[in-house]
Amino acid sequence: MNIGNGNITQALEQCKQDLENFKNAKVKCGIIGRSGTGKSSLINAIVGEEVSAVGEIETTMKISEPIEHKGLLFYDLPGSSTINFPMDTYIETMGIKNFDCVILVTSDRFFEDDLYLITEIAKLKIPVFPVRTKLDFSIDRALKRGITEEETYNSIYADLKKSLENYNVKGIYLTSADYPTRYDLNKLLDDISNSLNSIKRERFIADVNVISHNLLKEKRDLSTKLISRYAALSAANGLNPIPGLDISVDLGLLYKMSTDIQEIYGLKKEQIHYSSTLLGDNKSKVIVAKAVQFASKYIGREAILLLLKKAGMGFAKKEISKWIPFVGQAIAAGLGYKMTSSIGDEMLTDAEDIASQTFEAIKGV
């Protein structure tokens, strides 16, 4: 039997490989800074979920396992030039040569040991992103003295730019974890994303928080790719000559696709909880309700079977067509692709709508 050979088989195999590469990709990001600079809060703001402990006392006293959020690995590292972590051995001790990027964090200014690290890390050709956190605190204090928000931002930015003038950094980013859609956090995520290779960039875009219109667009483009890859796997399943195997395989594919889209758009319970902490009660209730509706409509075996029934693309047509030699398998493959694409597009539209509403609500706080 020649069905599935040649270009079709190669294309399906490439889609399968691309999906596996995406699933297995890991982005390793080192986050370096002194106690109290807000590293944990920054990590949580980046991913849109409470994945790192936030406290008033030092939480980074030793080298520990990375904070993992799906494909993102954050290595929350102590500052250098301490008794435990001297500058001259810091780079090697922390394993920085294995990172994809380094975020250097301060809530005030960059010190001599920070500047030393920038120089040494740049020698390894690893991009360094200097971040000044807690900008909202500085703005609030300045407002009490009659200094505007814009004046405070420009003054702090100018000071940091001057101190980093002769150092190889990718930019300067002023941020606030309590107001993730304001200031430069979106620019930081865009610049980190652009520094990564294609598969790691996909993984990064999938796993970061929706804090800008650009990220919404990037997530749509990525989700469209993923839907096509899942649809291709469903088509490959249609080429399988064994009747009865389709149902479990297709349900598994659709379940994985639905959970991927749910996570990409920040609609899981943990992600919605984090968004709710940034919103008032009334706004958060609306968002929570919409996320629950999404899960009940798309997540789980019964939900997916109902979608298939409503779409009029049941498994019966695929099963019957498989008994027709050669042509039947091509029909089954086409039905599988169409079925998965159609459901995926519907999921994407709904997920994007909820994520967009959440973003706009947080932006308005």
NUVOBA-528760 format. One record per residue: residue in one letter; x negated, z, y of N, C-alpha, C in turn. Coordinates in steps of 0.1 Angstrom, whole numbers, plus 5000, padded with zeros to 4 digits. Atoms other than C-alpha are relative to their C-alpha. Example, Ala and Ser with C-alpha at 12.3 -4.5 7.8 and 13.67 -1.06 7.14 Angstrom:
a499150004988487750784955499150005012;s500950004989486350714989500850085011;
This chain:
m499250004988500050005000499150005012;n500850024988498649895034500550075012;i499449944988501050075057499150125004;g500749884995499150325079498549975000;n501450044999495750145075499749945014;g500450074988493749995103500250085013;n499949944986494450055140500950125001;i499049895000497550275134499450134995;t500649895006495750505111498950065009;q501149954992492750535134500650075013;a499449944988494950605164500650144997;l499449885004496850875145498950114997;e501149915003493651035133499350055013;q500649964987492251035169500950105007;c499149904994495351215181499950144993;k500249875008494951475153498750075004;q501349944996491351525162500050065014;d499949954986492051555199500850135001;l499249875000494651825192499250114994;e500849905006492352015169498950045010;n501149974990489551995196500550095011;f499449924989491952125222500350154995;k499749875006493052415199498850094998;n501249925003489552515191499050025011;a500949994989487952475225500050155006;k500149874993486652795242499249985013;v500750004987485652835278499450145003;k500649874999483153115283499650025015;c500249974986483153265318499450145002;g500649874997480853545329500550045014;i499549954987482253765357499150125003;i501049904997479553975374500350065013;g499749944988480054235400499850154999;r500149855000479654605410501350064997;s498849925003482054875402500950005013;g499050004989485254855423500249875008;t499950134993484954495433501349924996;g498850065004488154405415499949894990;k500250115010486854195386501250004990;s498950005009489654305362501249945006;s498850064994492354225387499849855002;l500250154998490753885394500249934987;i499850065014490753805356501549994998;n498550005002494453905354500749905009;a499450094991495253695384499849854996;i500450135004493453395370500949954988;v499250035012495453405337501450025001;g498649964998498653545350500650094989;e499649905010498753825325499150125001;e500849895000497454175322499250014987;v500950015012494554115298498850095002;s501149924997491954335315500450135006;a499749874994492154705322499650025014;v500349984986492354795359500050155002;g500149864997491255135370499250045013;e500749964988489855335399498650044997;i501449975004486755425379499349884994;e500850125006484055195366500549984986;t499650045014485355015335498949914993;t501050095006482254805329498650075000;m501249925001479455035318499049954989;k500850055010478154835289500449864997;i499750145005478054485273501150024989;s498949985010481354455254500549864996;e499450125005483354195236500749935011;p499350074989484853925258501550035001;i498549994999488353955272500549864997;e499650135005490153675254501449985004;h498650054997493153485267500149864995;k499950135006493853205243498649944999;g501350065001490952965248499050055011;l500949954989489453155278499350134996;l500849885004486653415271499450055013;f500649944988485853635301499150124996;y501049905002482653835299499950095012;d500049914989483254125323498750085000;l501349955001479654215331499750105012;p500449914989478154505351499049935010;g501050064991476054435382498650024995;s501449995004472354395378499350105009;s500849914993469554605392500550154999;t499749875003470654925375499150054989;i500949955010468855155351500349944987;n499750065013470755015322499849854999;f500150145000470554655333499149955011;p501050044990467354575353500149855003;m499850144996467254245372499149914991;d501050095006464154105354500549964986;t499650035013465854105320501549974999;y498550015000469554075331500549874994;i499550145004469953695325500049994985;e500250015015468653715289500950114993;t499249905006470354045281501549974999;m498650034999473753925291500449874993;g499850135007473353585273500749905009;i499450094990474253395305499849854997;k500350145003472653075292501149944991;n498950055009475653045268501349985007;f498850014993478253055295500349865006;d499750134994480152755309500050025016;c500049984985480352915344499850155002;v500249864996479653245362500850025013;i499349964988481953405388499350135005;l500749884994479953645411500950065010;v498949944992482353895426499550115009;t500249894990482154115457501250035007;s498949964991484654305478499550025014;d500649984987482254325507499149895003;r501050104997479054125509499249984987;f500950025011476553985485498650065003;f501249934998473454195480498849934995;e501250065004469854115472500049964985;d499950035014470354135435501049894996;d499150105002473353915437499449865003;l500750134996471353645455498949964990;y501050025010468653685429500649934988;l499350055012471153615401500449865003;i499650144997472453305419498949914998;t501250085002468953165420499649984985;e500450015014468153245384501149924991;i498950075008471553125370500049855003;a500050154996471252795390498949934992;k501150065007467952735372500549954986;l499550035013469952725339501049885001;k499050114997472252455355501450044996;i498749945002475252685351500650025013;p499349994987477752665380500350145003;v499749864995478052985401501049995010;f498949994990481253065420500050135006;p499949874994480953345445501450035006;v498649964996484253525451500050135007;r499849884993485053775477501550044998;t498749955004488053985465500650095011;k499349904992490554215482500149965015;l499950054987490953995512501250065008;d498849954993494454135519499750145006;f500349874994492954485525499349985013;s500850034988490554345551501049955011;i499050054990493454155568500950115005;d499249904995495654455569499350105010;r500849914991492954675585499849935013;a500250074988492254405610501249985009;l498850014993495854355619500350125009;k499849884993496054715630499150015013;r500950014988493254635655500449885009;g499650124992495154325668499349874997;i500750125004493054075649500949924990;t499050085008495053795633499449974986;e500450045014494953695596499049895000;e500950125000493353365604498650045005;e501349964995490653525625499250084990;t500749925010489753775598499549914989;y500450105011489653495571498749935005;n501150094995487353275593498850085002;s501249924998485053565602499350044987;i500649965013484553685566499449874993;y500550125006484153325554498649965007;a501250044993481553255581498850094997;d501049915004479553565572499449974986;l500450035014479453475535499349875000;k500750135000478553115542498650015006;k501349984995475653225563499050074990;s500849935009474353465537499749924987;l500250095011474653195510499549865003;e500450134995473352915531499049924992;n501150065007470252845511500150014984;y499949975014471652915476501049894994;n499350115007473052665450501350064994;v498749955005476752775447501049885002;k499050105000479852565442501050015011;g499149984989481752705471500150155003;i499749864996482953025487501550034999;y498649985003486253175476500550145004;l499449884995488253445494501350024993;t498849985008490953595472500750135001;s499349875001493553865467500849994987;a499350005013494853955432501550035002;d498649974998498054085447500849885006;y499450124995498753755464499249874995;p500850105006497353495440500249865005;t499750134995499053195456499449985014;r500650014986497353265490498549984999;y501550004999493853205501499349904991;d500950105007491253045478500050004985;l500049995015492153135442500349874994;n499750135006493652795436498849905001;k501250084998490552625450498950044989;l501049955010488352845427500449944986;l499650055013490452735396499849854999;d500350155000490252365406498649974998;d501450025000486552385411499450034986;i500449965013485952565378500449894990;s499550115009488152305360499249885001;n500850134998486252015375498650014995;s501449985005482952165363499949994985;l500050005015483952145326500249864995;n499850135007483951865301501449994997;s498650045001487151695292500950104991;i499249915009488351915262500150145006;k500049864995487252245278500950005013;r499250004988488952135310501550004996;e498650005005492252075291500350154996;r499849865004491852425276500250095012;f499949914988491252585310501349985007;i498850034992494152415327501250064992;a498949955008496452515298500150165002;d500049855001495452885300500050085013;v500049934988495252965337501450015006;n498749974994498153085359500449895009;v499550114991500352845379500050065014;i500049954987499352925414499949895011;s500050114990499452585431500849884995;h499450125003501252255432499149914991;n500950095007498152085419499950054985;l500049955014498052315388501349964993;l498850045007501652235381499949854996;k500250145003500751865382499049994988;e501050005011497651925360500750044986;k499449955012499752115335501049904994;r499150115004502351835334499249894993;d500850115006499651575327499550054986;l500549955013498151795299501150014990;s498949985009501551875284500549864995;t499650135004502451505283499049954989;k501050045010499151445264500350074986;l499749925012499951725239501249954993;i498850055006503451595233499749874993;s500350125007502051255225499250024987;r500849975012499551405201500950064989;y499149955010502251605183500949894995;a499250115005504451295182499349914991;a500850085009501651105166499950074986;l500049935013501351375139501349994993;s498750025006505051345133500249864994;a500050135005504650975130499249984987;a500850005012501851025105500750064988;n499249945010504151255086501049904994;g499050105004506650975085499449894990;l500750095009504050755067499850064986;n500349935012503751015040501149954989;p499150055010505350865008500850104992;i499449905009506551194994501350055007;p498849954994510251255002500250154998;g499849855000511251615010498950075007;l501049934993507951695027500250015015;d499850014985509051595062500550135007;i499349904993511351885070499150115004;s500849894997508852165068498949965009;v501150044991506051965084500549985014;d499550034987508151845113500450135007;l499749884993509552185120498850085004;g501349934996506052335120499449935012;l500650074989504852065144500850035013;l499149984988507852115168499950155004;y500149864996507452495167498650025007;k501349994993503752465176500049945014;m499950074987504552225204500750085010;s499149924991507252445218499250135005;t500849884996504952755218498949965009;d501150054991502152555234500549985014;i499550034986504352445263500550135006;q499649874995505852795266498850075006;e501249934996502252935270499449935012;i500650084990500952655292500750035014;y499249984988503752725318500250155003;g499949864997503453105316501350064997;l498649955003506853175300500150094988;k499949905010505853415273500350145006;k499549874995507053775276498950075009;e501149934993503653915287499749935014;q500350084988503153635313501150025010;i498949984992506653675327500050155006;h500149864995506154055330499050015011;y501050004989502953995351500649945013;s499450074988504853755374501150105006;s499049914995507654015377499450115009;t500649894992505254275390499749955015;l500350054987504554045420501249975008;l498750034993508253995428500950125001;g499049904999511154205439500950004988;d499149995011513754315414500949884998;n499050105001516354055422499349864995;k500750135004513853755420499550014986;s500649995013512153885389501149994989;k498950015009515553925371500449864997;v499650145001516353555377498949934991;i501150075008512953445363500050054986;v500049945014513153675333501149934992;a498850055006516653545325499749854996;k500350145003515453175327499049994988;a501050005010512453255305500650034986;v499349965012514653415279500949884995;q499250125004516953115279499249894994;f500950105005514052885274499650034985;a500449965013512853085244501249984990;s498950015010516353095228500349854997;k499650145002516752715233498949934992;y501050085006513352605220499150074990;i501049935009511452875201500750054987;g499549965013512152925164500749894992;r499450105009513452735134501449965003;e498650034997517152765142500249925013;a499950064987516652665178499649854999;i500550135001514652355168501049914992;l499150075008517152255141501349965009;l498950034992519952275167499749895010;l500550114991517952055191500149864993;l500050125008517551795164501449954997;k498650035002521251805156500649945012;k499450054988522251765192499449875005;a500650124996519751485197500449884991;g499650105009521251295168498949934993;m501250065007517851245152499750094988;g500349915012518251445120499049954990;f501050045010515851445091500649904990;a499450085011518351255069499549855001;k500450144999517450915084498549984996;k501450025005513750975078499950014985;e500149985014514251095043500649874992;i499450125006516550795034499049885001;s500950114997514150545050498850004992;k501250005008511250665030500149944986;w499850065013512850534998499949845001;i500150154998512650175013498549975000;p501550035001509150045003499549945013;f500750064989506749955031500750025014;v499350004988509249895059500650145003;g499449874998510950235053499150105006;q500949904995507850425060499749975015;a500350034986507250245093501250055008;i498849954993510850325103499950165001;a500149855000510350695093498950045011;a501049964990507150705114500549985014;g499450024987508950555144501050115004;l499049894997511750805141499350135003;g500749874998509351095138499350005014;y500650004987507450985170501150025011;k499049994990510650935189500750145001;m499449875000512151265178499250105007;t500949904994509151475188499849975015;s500250044986508651285221501250055008;s498849974993512251335231500250155002;i499949854999512351705223498950055009;g501149954992508951755239500249975015;d499850034986509951585271501150095006;e499049904995513051805274499450145002;m500749874999510952115268499250005013;l500950014989508452005294500850015014;t499250004988511151945321500550145003;d499549864998512752285316498950105003;a501149904998509452475314499449985014;e500550024987508152305345500950055011;d499049964990511352385364499950155002;i500149864999511052755356498650045006;a501449974994507252765364500049975015;s500050034986507852595397500850105008;q499249904993510652835407499250145001;t500849885000508353125397498950005010;f501150024990505452985418500650015014;e499450004987507652935448500550145004;a499649864997509053285445498950095003;i501249924998505653445443499349965013;k500550054987504453225472500750065012;g499249954989507253355493500050155002;v500149854998506453725488499150045012;
